Protein backbone atom coordinates (compact mmCIF):
# COMPACT_ATOMS: atom_id res chain seq x y z
CA UNK A 1 0.00 0.00 0.00
CA UNK A 2 1.10 3.53 -0.80
CA UNK A 3 2.29 5.65 2.11
CA UNK A 4 1.18 9.24 2.57
CA UNK A 5 4.72 10.39 1.78
CA UNK A 6 4.70 8.49 -1.51
CA UNK A 7 1.25 9.84 -2.41
CA UNK A 8 2.47 13.40 -1.78
CA UNK A 9 5.58 12.91 -3.93
CA UNK A 10 3.49 11.41 -6.75
CA UNK A 11 1.08 14.34 -6.53
CA UNK A 12 3.93 16.86 -6.84
CA UNK A 13 5.33 14.95 -9.82
CA UNK A 14 1.93 14.92 -11.51
CA UNK A 15 1.00 18.52 -10.71
CA UNK A 16 4.45 19.81 -11.66
CA UNK A 17 4.20 23.03 -9.64
CA UNK A 18 4.39 24.39 -6.10
CA UNK A 19 1.26 23.40 -4.24
CA UNK A 20 -0.62 24.59 -1.17
CA UNK A 21 -1.65 22.28 1.63
CA UNK A 22 -5.30 22.58 0.55
CA UNK A 23 -4.52 21.78 -3.10
CA UNK A 24 -2.52 18.75 -1.99
CA UNK A 25 -5.34 17.49 0.24
CA UNK A 26 -7.92 17.91 -2.53
CA UNK A 27 -5.77 16.18 -5.15
CA UNK A 28 -4.92 13.20 -2.95
CA UNK A 29 -8.47 12.79 -1.63
CA UNK A 30 -9.83 12.72 -5.18
CA UNK A 31 -7.26 10.12 -6.19
CA UNK A 32 -7.04 7.95 -3.03
CA UNK A 33 -10.10 8.80 -0.95
CA UNK A 34 -10.15 9.97 2.65
CA UNK A 35 -7.24 7.77 3.79
CA UNK A 36 -5.06 10.37 5.54
CA UNK A 37 -6.06 13.25 7.79
CA UNK A 38 -3.14 15.60 8.47
CA UNK A 39 -1.32 17.03 5.47
CA UNK A 40 0.08 20.27 6.88
CA UNK A 41 2.34 18.63 9.44
CA UNK A 42 3.45 15.90 7.05
CA UNK A 43 4.34 18.41 4.32
CA UNK A 44 6.28 20.53 6.83
CA UNK A 45 8.12 17.45 8.10
CA UNK A 46 9.03 16.50 4.52
CA UNK A 47 11.01 19.74 4.04
CA UNK A 48 14.70 18.99 3.75
CA UNK A 49 16.85 20.31 6.61
CA UNK A 50 19.04 21.99 3.98
CA UNK A 51 15.97 24.06 3.03
CA UNK A 52 15.02 25.01 6.59
CA UNK A 53 13.20 21.82 7.51
CA UNK A 54 12.64 20.58 11.02
CA UNK A 55 15.70 18.75 12.42
CA UNK A 56 13.57 16.71 14.83
CA UNK A 57 11.37 15.16 12.13
CA UNK A 58 11.01 11.38 12.38
CA UNK A 59 10.28 11.04 8.65
CA UNK A 60 12.92 8.90 6.84
CA UNK A 61 15.46 10.99 4.93
CA UNK A 62 14.43 9.56 1.55
CA UNK A 63 11.10 11.43 1.93
CA UNK A 64 12.58 14.74 3.11
CA UNK A 65 12.74 16.16 -0.40
CA UNK A 66 10.47 19.21 -0.26
CA UNK A 67 11.17 22.88 0.12
CA UNK A 68 8.87 25.55 1.51
CA UNK A 69 8.11 28.14 -1.17
CA UNK A 70 6.02 30.34 1.11
CA UNK A 71 3.78 29.88 4.13
CA UNK A 72 1.64 26.80 3.45
CA UNK A 73 3.06 26.26 -0.06
CA UNK A 74 5.60 23.56 -0.95
CA UNK A 75 7.44 22.13 -3.95
CA UNK A 76 9.78 19.27 -4.71
CA UNK A 77 13.36 20.13 -3.87
C-alpha positions as YAML, in Angstrom:
chain: A
units: angstrom
residues:
- id: 1
  name: UNK
  ca: [0.00, 0.00, 0.00]
- id: 2
  name: UNK
  ca: [1.10, 3.53, -0.80]
- id: 3
  name: UNK
  ca: [2.29, 5.65, 2.11]
- id: 4
  name: UNK
  ca: [1.18, 9.24, 2.57]
- id: 5
  name: UNK
  ca: [4.72, 10.39, 1.78]
- id: 6
  name: UNK
  ca: [4.70, 8.49, -1.51]
- id: 7
  name: UNK
  ca: [1.25, 9.84, -2.41]
- id: 8
  name: UNK
  ca: [2.47, 13.40, -1.78]
- id: 9
  name: UNK
  ca: [5.58, 12.91, -3.93]
- id: 10
  name: UNK
  ca: [3.49, 11.41, -6.75]
- id: 11
  name: UNK
  ca: [1.08, 14.34, -6.53]
- id: 12
  name: UNK
  ca: [3.93, 16.86, -6.84]
- id: 13
  name: UNK
  ca: [5.33, 14.95, -9.82]
- id: 14
  name: UNK
  ca: [1.93, 14.92, -11.51]
- id: 15
  name: UNK
  ca: [1.00, 18.52, -10.71]
- id: 16
  name: UNK
  ca: [4.45, 19.81, -11.66]
- id: 17
  name: UNK
  ca: [4.20, 23.03, -9.64]
- id: 18
  name: UNK
  ca: [4.39, 24.39, -6.10]
- id: 19
  name: UNK
  ca: [1.26, 23.40, -4.24]
- id: 20
  name: UNK
  ca: [-0.62, 24.59, -1.17]
- id: 21
  name: UNK
  ca: [-1.65, 22.28, 1.63]
- id: 22
  name: UNK
  ca: [-5.30, 22.58, 0.55]
- id: 23
  name: UNK
  ca: [-4.52, 21.78, -3.10]
- id: 24
  name: UNK
  ca: [-2.52, 18.75, -1.99]
- id: 25
  name: UNK
  ca: [-5.34, 17.49, 0.24]
- id: 26
  name: UNK
  ca: [-7.92, 17.91, -2.53]
- id: 27
  name: UNK
  ca: [-5.77, 16.18, -5.15]
- id: 28
  name: UNK
  ca: [-4.92, 13.20, -2.95]
- id: 29
  name: UNK
  ca: [-8.47, 12.79, -1.63]
- id: 30
  name: UNK
  ca: [-9.83, 12.72, -5.18]
- id: 31
  name: UNK
  ca: [-7.26, 10.12, -6.19]
- id: 32
  name: UNK
  ca: [-7.04, 7.95, -3.03]
- id: 33
  name: UNK
  ca: [-10.10, 8.80, -0.95]
- id: 34
  name: UNK
  ca: [-10.15, 9.97, 2.65]
- id: 35
  name: UNK
  ca: [-7.24, 7.77, 3.79]
- id: 36
  name: UNK
  ca: [-5.06, 10.37, 5.54]
- id: 37
  name: UNK
  ca: [-6.06, 13.25, 7.79]
- id: 38
  name: UNK
  ca: [-3.14, 15.60, 8.47]
- id: 39
  name: UNK
  ca: [-1.32, 17.03, 5.47]
- id: 40
  name: UNK
  ca: [0.08, 20.27, 6.88]
- id: 41
  name: UNK
  ca: [2.34, 18.63, 9.44]
- id: 42
  name: UNK
  ca: [3.45, 15.90, 7.05]
- id: 43
  name: UNK
  ca: [4.34, 18.41, 4.32]
- id: 44
  name: UNK
  ca: [6.28, 20.53, 6.83]
- id: 45
  name: UNK
  ca: [8.12, 17.45, 8.10]
- id: 46
  name: UNK
  ca: [9.03, 16.50, 4.52]
- id: 47
  name: UNK
  ca: [11.01, 19.74, 4.04]
- id: 48
  name: UNK
  ca: [14.70, 18.99, 3.75]
- id: 49
  name: UNK
  ca: [16.85, 20.31, 6.61]
- id: 50
  name: UNK
  ca: [19.04, 21.99, 3.98]
- id: 51
  name: UNK
  ca: [15.97, 24.06, 3.03]
- id: 52
  name: UNK
  ca: [15.02, 25.01, 6.59]
- id: 53
  name: UNK
  ca: [13.20, 21.82, 7.51]
- id: 54
  name: UNK
  ca: [12.64, 20.58, 11.02]
- id: 55
  name: UNK
  ca: [15.70, 18.75, 12.42]
- id: 56
  name: UNK
  ca: [13.57, 16.71, 14.83]
- id: 57
  name: UNK
  ca: [11.37, 15.16, 12.13]
- id: 58
  name: UNK
  ca: [11.01, 11.38, 12.38]
- id: 59
  name: UNK
  ca: [10.28, 11.04, 8.65]
- id: 60
  name: UNK
  ca: [12.92, 8.90, 6.84]
- id: 61
  name: UNK
  ca: [15.46, 10.99, 4.93]
- id: 62
  name: UNK
  ca: [14.43, 9.56, 1.55]
- id: 63
  name: UNK
  ca: [11.10, 11.43, 1.93]
- id: 64
  name: UNK
  ca: [12.58, 14.74, 3.11]
- id: 65
  name: UNK
  ca: [12.74, 16.16, -0.40]
- id: 66
  name: UNK
  ca: [10.47, 19.21, -0.26]
- id: 67
  name: UNK
  ca: [11.17, 22.88, 0.12]
- id: 68
  name: UNK
  ca: [8.87, 25.55, 1.51]
- id: 69
  name: UNK
  ca: [8.11, 28.14, -1.17]
- id: 70
  name: UNK
  ca: [6.02, 30.34, 1.11]
- id: 71
  name: UNK
  ca: [3.78, 29.88, 4.13]
- id: 72
  name: UNK
  ca: [1.64, 26.80, 3.45]
- id: 73
  name: UNK
  ca: [3.06, 26.26, -0.06]
- id: 74
  name: UNK
  ca: [5.60, 23.56, -0.95]
- id: 75
  name: UNK
  ca: [7.44, 22.13, -3.95]
- id: 76
  name: UNK
  ca: [9.78, 19.27, -4.71]
- id: 77
  name: UNK
  ca: [13.36, 20.13, -3.87]
...
